[in-house]
Amino acid sequence: MGIKTTELDVEKVVVFKADGSQLVVKPASVQVIEMQGQKQLQVSGEFADGAGEARAEGAVEGEGSAADADADAKIVAEQAKVPLEKARLALEASGGDIAEAIMLLEND
């Protein structure tokens, strides 16, 4: 019953808050920490209000390019050790949230 930590290869993290605002962490470092059967994400980096930055960089849902979606799917597939198509489906189910998609697949 130890603690397992895995580093995720991410460029930035966008948090969509309940009030509709966004928080962007860039550059970001993300670790998945697994202990006692539960997983947690630890995000560190430069935090900023992301409304303008996220839109400018295409991070708002529906504004990303196909190349971004493919890159995200590759990250999810690699981290969760699943086929690319399964990673794409998990990304759709998670609304494009890479960390959530990985966790969905790992808990599958």
ZALOTI-487140 format. One record per residue: x, y, z of N, C-alpha, C, CB in turn; residue in three letters. Coordinates in nm, 2 decimals, padded with zeros to 4 digits. Glycine has a CB too. Layout:
# residues N
PT | nX | nY | nZ | caX | caY | caZ | cX | cY | cZ | cbX | cbY | cbZ | fike
PT | X | Y | Z | X | Y | Z | X | Y | Z | X | Y | Z | Ala
...
END
This chain:
# residues 108
PT | nX | nY | nZ | caX | caY | caZ | cX | cY | cZ | cbX | cbY | cbZ | fike
PT | 00.08 | -00.12 | 00.00 | 00.00 | 00.00 | 00.00 | 00.09 | 00.12 | 00.00 | -00.09 | 00.00 | 00.12 | Met
PT | 00.16 | 00.15 | -00.11 | 00.24 | 00.26 | -00.12 | 00.17 | 00.37 | -00.19 | 00.37 | 00.23 | -00.18 | Gly
PT | 00.25 | 00.47 | -00.22 | 00.20 | 00.59 | -00.30 | 00.27 | 00.58 | -00.43 | 00.23 | 00.72 | -00.23 | Ile
PT | 00.19 | 00.58 | -00.54 | 00.25 | 00.58 | -00.68 | 00.22 | 00.72 | -00.74 | 00.18 | 00.47 | -00.76 | Lys
PT | 00.33 | 00.78 | -00.79 | 00.32 | 00.91 | -00.86 | 00.36 | 00.90 | -01.00 | 00.41 | 01.01 | -00.78 | Thr
PT | 00.28 | 00.95 | -01.09 | 00.31 | 00.95 | -01.23 | 00.30 | 01.09 | -01.29 | 00.21 | 00.85 | -01.31 | Thr
PT | 00.40 | 01.13 | -01.36 | 00.40 | 01.27 | -01.42 | 00.33 | 01.26 | -01.55 | 00.55 | 01.32 | -01.44 | Glu
PT | 00.24 | 01.36 | -01.58 | 00.17 | 01.37 | -01.71 | 00.25 | 01.47 | -01.79 | 00.02 | 01.41 | -01.69 | Leu
PT | 00.26 | 01.44 | -01.92 | 00.33 | 01.53 | -02.01 | 00.23 | 01.63 | -02.07 | 00.39 | 01.45 | -02.13 | Asp
PT | 00.22 | 01.75 | -02.00 | 00.12 | 01.85 | -02.04 | 00.19 | 01.98 | -02.06 | 00.01 | 01.87 | -01.93 | Val
PT | 00.13 | 02.06 | -02.15 | 00.19 | 02.20 | -02.18 | 00.12 | 02.30 | -02.09 | 00.17 | 02.23 | -02.32 | Glu
PT | -00.01 | 02.29 | -02.07 | -00.09 | 02.38 | -01.99 | -00.21 | 02.31 | -01.94 | -00.13 | 02.51 | -02.06 | Lys
PT | -00.27 | 02.36 | -01.83 | -00.40 | 02.31 | -01.78 | -00.50 | 02.43 | -01.77 | -00.37 | 02.25 | -01.63 | Val
PT | -00.62 | 02.40 | -01.82 | -00.72 | 02.50 | -01.81 | -00.83 | 02.45 | -01.72 | -00.78 | 02.54 | -01.96 | Val
PT | -00.86 | 02.53 | -01.62 | -00.97 | 02.49 | -01.52 | -01.09 | 02.57 | -01.55 | -00.92 | 02.50 | -01.37 | Val
PT | -01.20 | 02.51 | -01.58 | -01.33 | 02.58 | -01.60 | -01.40 | 02.58 | -01.47 | -01.41 | 02.51 | -01.72 | Phe
PT | -01.41 | 02.70 | -01.41 | -01.47 | 02.71 | -01.28 | -01.62 | 02.72 | -01.29 | -01.42 | 02.84 | -01.21 | Lys
PT | -01.69 | 02.69 | -01.18 | -01.84 | 02.69 | -01.17 | -01.90 | 02.82 | -01.21 | -01.88 | 02.64 | -01.04 | Ala
PT | -01.83 | 02.93 | -01.18 | -01.89 | 03.06 | -01.21 | -01.87 | 03.10 | -01.36 | -01.82 | 03.17 | -01.12 | Asp
PT | -01.81 | 03.01 | -01.44 | -01.79 | 03.04 | -01.58 | -01.65 | 03.09 | -01.61 | -01.89 | 03.13 | -01.63 | Gly
PT | -01.58 | 03.13 | -01.51 | -01.44 | 03.19 | -01.54 | -01.34 | 03.07 | -01.56 | -01.40 | 03.28 | -01.42 | Ser
PT | -01.22 | 03.11 | -01.60 | -01.12 | 03.00 | -01.62 | -00.99 | 03.04 | -01.55 | -01.10 | 02.99 | -01.77 | Gln
PT | -00.92 | 02.94 | -01.52 | -00.79 | 02.95 | -01.46 | -00.69 | 02.87 | -01.55 | -00.79 | 02.90 | -01.31 | Leu
PT | -00.59 | 02.94 | -01.59 | -00.49 | 02.87 | -01.68 | -00.36 | 02.86 | -01.61 | -00.47 | 02.95 | -01.81 | Val
PT | -00.31 | 02.74 | -01.61 | -00.18 | 02.71 | -01.55 | -00.08 | 02.68 | -01.67 | -00.18 | 02.59 | -01.45 | Val
PT | 00.01 | 02.77 | -01.69 | 00.11 | 02.75 | -01.80 | 00.24 | 02.82 | -01.77 | 00.05 | 02.80 | -01.93 | Lys
PT | 00.35 | 02.76 | -01.78 | 00.37 | 02.61 | -01.80 | 00.31 | 02.54 | -01.68 | 00.52 | 02.58 | -01.83 | Pro
PT | 00.27 | 02.41 | -01.71 | 00.21 | 02.33 | -01.60 | 00.29 | 02.20 | -01.58 | 00.07 | 02.30 | -01.64 | Ala
PT | 00.28 | 02.16 | -01.46 | 00.34 | 02.03 | -01.42 | 00.22 | 01.96 | -01.35 | 00.47 | 02.04 | -01.33 | Ser
PT | 00.19 | 01.83 | -01.40 | 00.08 | 01.76 | -01.35 | 00.13 | 01.62 | -01.30 | -00.04 | 01.75 | -01.45 | Val
PT | 00.09 | 01.59 | -01.18 | 00.13 | 01.45 | -01.13 | 00.00 | 01.38 | -01.09 | 00.23 | 01.46 | -01.01 | Gln
PT | -00.01 | 01.25 | -01.13 | -00.12 | 01.17 | -01.08 | -00.07 | 01.10 | -00.96 | -00.18 | 01.07 | -01.19 | Val
PT | -00.14 | 01.12 | -00.84 | -00.09 | 01.05 | -00.72 | -00.20 | 00.95 | -00.68 | -00.07 | 01.16 | -00.60 | Ile
PT | -00.15 | 00.82 | -00.67 | -00.24 | 00.71 | -00.64 | -00.20 | 00.65 | -00.51 | -00.24 | 00.60 | -00.75 | Glu
PT | -00.30 | 00.66 | -00.41 | -00.28 | 00.60 | -00.28 | -00.41 | 00.54 | -00.23 | -00.22 | 00.70 | -00.18 | Met
PT | -00.40 | 00.43 | -00.17 | -00.52 | 00.36 | -00.11 | -00.63 | 00.35 | -00.21 | -00.56 | 00.43 | 00.01 | Gln
PT | -00.60 | 00.32 | -00.34 | -00.70 | 00.30 | -00.44 | -00.76 | 00.43 | -00.50 | -00.81 | 00.22 | -00.38 | Gly
PT | -00.72 | 00.54 | -00.45 | -00.78 | 00.67 | -00.50 | -00.67 | 00.74 | -00.58 | -00.84 | 00.75 | -00.39 | Gln
PT | -00.72 | 00.82 | -00.68 | -00.62 | 00.90 | -00.76 | -00.65 | 01.05 | -00.74 | -00.63 | 00.86 | -00.90 | Lys
PT | -00.54 | 01.12 | -00.73 | -00.55 | 01.27 | -00.72 | -00.46 | 01.33 | -00.82 | -00.52 | 01.32 | -00.57 | Gln
PT | -00.50 | 01.45 | -00.86 | -00.41 | 01.53 | -00.95 | -00.35 | 01.64 | -00.87 | -00.49 | 01.58 | -01.08 | Leu
PT | -00.22 | 01.66 | -00.90 | -00.15 | 01.78 | -00.84 | -00.10 | 01.86 | -00.95 | -00.03 | 01.73 | -00.74 | Gln
PT | -00.15 | 01.99 | -00.96 | -00.11 | 02.08 | -01.07 | -00.03 | 02.19 | -01.01 | -00.24 | 02.13 | -01.14 | Val
PT | 00.08 | 02.22 | -01.07 | 00.16 | 02.33 | -01.03 | 00.22 | 02.41 | -01.15 | 00.28 | 02.28 | -00.94 | Ser
PT | 00.24 | 02.53 | -01.13 | 00.29 | 02.62 | -01.24 | 00.25 | 02.76 | -01.22 | 00.24 | 02.56 | -01.37 | Gly
PT | 00.25 | 02.84 | -01.33 | 00.22 | 02.98 | -01.33 | 00.07 | 02.99 | -01.35 | 00.29 | 03.06 | -01.44 | Glu
PT | -00.01 | 03.04 | -01.25 | -00.15 | 03.05 | -01.25 | -00.19 | 03.19 | -01.31 | -00.22 | 03.03 | -01.12 | Phe
PT | -00.29 | 03.20 | -01.39 | -00.34 | 03.33 | -01.44 | -00.49 | 03.32 | -01.47 | -00.26 | 03.38 | -01.56 | Ala
PT | -00.56 | 03.43 | -01.47 | -00.70 | 03.43 | -01.51 | -00.69 | 03.40 | -01.66 | -00.77 | 03.57 | -01.49 | Asp
PT | -00.77 | 03.30 | -01.70 | -00.75 | 03.25 | -01.84 | -00.86 | 03.29 | -01.94 | -00.75 | 03.11 | -01.83 | Gly
PT | -00.95 | 03.38 | -01.91 | -01.05 | 03.41 | -02.01 | -01.00 | 03.45 | -02.14 | -01.14 | 03.52 | -01.95 | Ala
PT | -00.91 | 03.55 | -02.14 | -00.85 | 03.60 | -02.26 | -00.75 | 03.50 | -02.32 | -00.79 | 03.73 | -02.25 | Gly
PT | -00.66 | 03.45 | -02.24 | -00.56 | 03.36 | -02.29 | -00.61 | 03.23 | -02.35 | -00.46 | 03.33 | -02.18 | Glu
PT | -00.71 | 03.17 | -02.28 | -00.76 | 03.04 | -02.32 | -00.83 | 03.06 | -02.45 | -00.86 | 02.99 | -02.22 | Ala
PT | -00.91 | 03.16 | -02.47 | -00.97 | 03.19 | -02.60 | -00.87 | 03.21 | -02.71 | -01.07 | 03.30 | -02.59 | Arg
PT | -00.77 | 03.29 | -02.68 | -00.67 | 03.32 | -02.78 | -00.60 | 03.20 | -02.83 | -00.58 | 03.43 | -02.73 | Ala
PT | -00.58 | 03.10 | -02.74 | -00.50 | 02.98 | -02.77 | -00.59 | 02.87 | -02.81 | -00.41 | 02.95 | -02.66 | Glu
PT | -00.72 | 02.89 | -02.82 | -00.81 | 02.78 | -02.86 | -00.84 | 02.68 | -02.75 | -00.75 | 02.71 | -02.97 | Gly
PT | -00.83 | 02.71 | -02.62 | -00.85 | 02.62 | -02.52 | -01.00 | 02.61 | -02.48 | -00.77 | 02.65 | -02.40 | Ala
PT | -01.08 | 02.70 | -02.52 | -01.22 | 02.70 | -02.49 | -01.29 | 02.59 | -02.58 | -01.29 | 02.83 | -02.52 | Val
PT | -01.37 | 02.51 | -02.51 | -01.43 | 02.40 | -02.58 | -01.49 | 02.44 | -02.71 | -01.54 | 02.34 | -02.49 | Glu
PT | -01.46 | 02.36 | -02.82 | -01.51 | 02.39 | -02.95 | -01.42 | 02.48 | -03.04 | -01.65 | 02.45 | -02.94 | Gly
PT | -01.32 | 02.54 | -02.98 | -01.24 | 02.63 | -03.05 | -01.10 | 02.57 | -03.09 | -01.22 | 02.75 | -02.98 | Glu
PT | -01.07 | 02.45 | -03.04 | -00.94 | 02.38 | -03.06 | -00.94 | 02.33 | -03.21 | -00.91 | 02.27 | -02.96 | Gly
PT | -00.82 | 02.31 | -03.26 | -00.80 | 02.26 | -03.39 | -00.80 | 02.10 | -03.39 | -00.67 | 02.31 | -03.46 | Ser
PT | -00.82 | 02.04 | -03.51 | -00.81 | 01.90 | -03.52 | -00.68 | 01.85 | -03.47 | -00.85 | 01.85 | -03.66 | Ala
PT | -00.57 | 01.92 | -03.50 | -00.44 | 01.88 | -03.46 | -00.42 | 01.88 | -03.31 | -00.33 | 01.98 | -03.52 | Ala
PT | -00.49 | 01.98 | -03.24 | -00.49 | 01.98 | -03.10 | -00.56 | 01.85 | -03.04 | -00.55 | 02.10 | -03.04 | Asp
PT | -00.67 | 01.82 | -03.10 | -00.75 | 01.70 | -03.06 | -00.67 | 01.57 | -03.08 | -00.88 | 01.69 | -03.14 | Ala
PT | -00.60 | 01.56 | -03.19 | -00.52 | 01.44 | -03.22 | -00.40 | 01.44 | -03.11 | -00.46 | 01.45 | -03.36 | Asp
PT | -00.34 | 01.55 | -03.09 | -00.23 | 01.55 | -02.99 | -00.28 | 01.51 | -02.85 | -00.16 | 01.69 | -02.98 | Ala
PT | -00.40 | 01.56 | -02.81 | -00.46 | 01.53 | -02.68 | -00.48 | 01.38 | -02.68 | -00.58 | 01.61 | -02.66 | Asp
PT | -00.54 | 01.32 | -02.79 | -00.57 | 01.18 | -02.79 | -00.45 | 01.10 | -02.78 | -00.65 | 01.15 | -02.92 | Ala
PT | -00.34 | 01.14 | -02.84 | -00.21 | 01.07 | -02.83 | -00.16 | 01.07 | -02.69 | -00.11 | 01.13 | -02.93 | Lys
PT | -00.17 | 01.18 | -02.62 | -00.13 | 01.19 | -02.48 | -00.21 | 01.09 | -02.40 | -00.14 | 01.33 | -02.43 | Ile
PT | -00.34 | 01.10 | -02.41 | -00.43 | 01.01 | -02.33 | -00.40 | 00.86 | -02.36 | -00.58 | 01.04 | -02.36 | Val
PT | -00.38 | 00.83 | -02.49 | -00.36 | 00.69 | -02.53 | -00.23 | 00.64 | -02.47 | -00.35 | 00.67 | -02.68 | Ala
PT | -00.12 | 00.72 | -02.47 | 00.01 | 00.69 | -02.42 | 00.00 | 00.67 | -02.27 | 00.11 | 00.79 | -02.46 | Glu
PT | -00.06 | 00.76 | -02.20 | -00.06 | 00.76 | -02.05 | -00.15 | 00.65 | -02.00 | -00.11 | 00.89 | -02.00 | Gln
PT | -00.26 | 00.62 | -02.07 | -00.35 | 00.52 | -02.02 | -00.32 | 00.38 | -02.08 | -00.50 | 00.56 | -02.05 | Ala
PT | -00.23 | 00.38 | -02.18 | -00.19 | 00.26 | -02.25 | -00.31 | 00.19 | -02.31 | -00.13 | 00.16 | -02.15 | Lys
PT | -00.38 | 00.27 | -02.40 | -00.50 | 00.22 | -02.47 | -00.49 | 00.26 | -02.62 | -00.63 | 00.28 | -02.41 | Val
PT | -00.57 | 00.20 | -02.71 | -00.56 | 00.24 | -02.85 | -00.61 | 00.39 | -02.86 | -00.65 | 00.15 | -02.93 | Pro
PT | -00.57 | 00.45 | -02.97 | -00.60 | 00.59 | -03.00 | -00.75 | 00.62 | -03.00 | -00.54 | 00.63 | -03.13 | Leu
PT | -00.83 | 00.53 | -03.06 | -00.97 | 00.55 | -03.08 | -01.04 | 00.55 | -02.94 | -01.03 | 00.44 | -03.17 | Glu
PT | -00.99 | 00.46 | -02.85 | -01.05 | 00.45 | -02.72 | -01.02 | 00.58 | -02.64 | -00.99 | 00.33 | -02.64 | Lys
PT | -00.90 | 00.64 | -02.66 | -00.86 | 00.76 | -02.60 | -00.94 | 00.88 | -02.65 | -00.71 | 00.79 | -02.63 | Ala
PT | -00.97 | 00.88 | -02.78 | -01.06 | 00.98 | -02.84 | -01.20 | 00.98 | -02.77 | -01.08 | 00.96 | -02.99 | Arg
PT | -01.25 | 00.86 | -02.76 | -01.39 | 00.84 | -02.69 | -01.38 | 00.89 | -02.55 | -01.43 | 00.69 | -02.70 | Leu
PT | -01.28 | 00.86 | -02.48 | -01.26 | 00.91 | -02.34 | -01.26 | 01.06 | -02.33 | -01.14 | 00.84 | -02.27 | Ala
PT | -01.18 | 01.12 | -02.43 | -01.18 | 01.27 | -02.44 | -01.31 | 01.33 | -02.46 | -01.08 | 01.31 | -02.55 | Leu
PT | -01.39 | 01.27 | -02.55 | -01.53 | 01.32 | -02.58 | -01.61 | 01.31 | -02.45 | -01.59 | 01.24 | -02.69 | Glu
PT | -01.60 | 01.19 | -02.38 | -01.68 | 01.17 | -02.26 | -01.64 | 01.27 | -02.15 | -01.66 | 01.03 | -02.21 | Ala
PT | -01.51 | 01.32 | -02.15 | -01.46 | 01.41 | -02.04 | -01.47 | 01.55 | -02.09 | -01.32 | 01.37 | -02.01 | Ser
PT | -01.53 | 01.58 | -02.20 | -01.54 | 01.72 | -02.25 | -01.40 | 01.78 | -02.29 | -01.60 | 01.80 | -02.14 | Gly
PT | -01.31 | 01.69 | -02.33 | -01.18 | 01.73 | -02.37 | -01.08 | 01.75 | -02.26 | -01.19 | 01.87 | -02.44 | Gly
PT | -01.11 | 01.71 | -02.14 | -01.02 | 01.72 | -02.02 | -00.93 | 01.60 | -02.02 | -01.11 | 01.72 | -01.89 | Asp
PT | -00.80 | 01.62 | -02.05 | -00.70 | 01.51 | -02.07 | -00.69 | 01.43 | -01.94 | -00.57 | 01.57 | -02.11 | Ile
PT | -00.67 | 01.50 | -01.83 | -00.65 | 01.43 | -01.70 | -00.77 | 01.34 | -01.67 | -00.62 | 01.53 | -01.59 | Ala
PT | -00.89 | 01.40 | -01.69 | -01.01 | 01.32 | -01.66 | -01.03 | 01.20 | -01.75 | -01.14 | 01.41 | -01.67 | Glu
PT | -00.99 | 01.22 | -01.88 | -01.00 | 01.11 | -01.97 | -00.91 | 01.00 | -01.93 | -00.97 | 01.16 | -02.11 | Ala
PT | -00.79 | 01.03 | -01.89 | -00.69 | 00.93 | -01.84 | -00.74 | 00.86 | -01.72 | -00.55 | 01.00 | -01.81 | Ile
PT | -00.80 | 00.93 | -01.63 | -00.85 | 00.87 | -01.51 | -00.97 | 00.78 | -01.54 | -00.89 | 00.97 | -01.41 | Met
PT | -01.06 | 00.82 | -01.63 | -01.17 | 00.73 | -01.68 | -01.12 | 00.60 | -01.73 | -01.26 | 00.81 | -01.78 | Leu
PT | -01.02 | 00.61 | -01.82 | -00.96 | 00.49 | -01.88 | -00.89 | 00.40 | -01.78 | -00.87 | 00.52 | -01.99 | Leu
PT | -00.82 | 00.46 | -01.68 | -00.75 | 00.38 | -01.58 | -00.85 | 00.31 | -01.48 | -00.65 | 00.47 | -01.51 | Glu
PT | -00.96 | 00.37 | -01.46 | -01.06 | 00.32 | -01.37 | -01.16 | 00.22 | -01.44 | -01.14 | 00.43 | -01.31 | Asn
PT | -01.14 | 00.21 | -01.57 | -01.23 | 00.12 | -01.66 | -01.21 | -00.02 | -01.63 | -01.20 | 00.15 | -01.80 | Asp
END
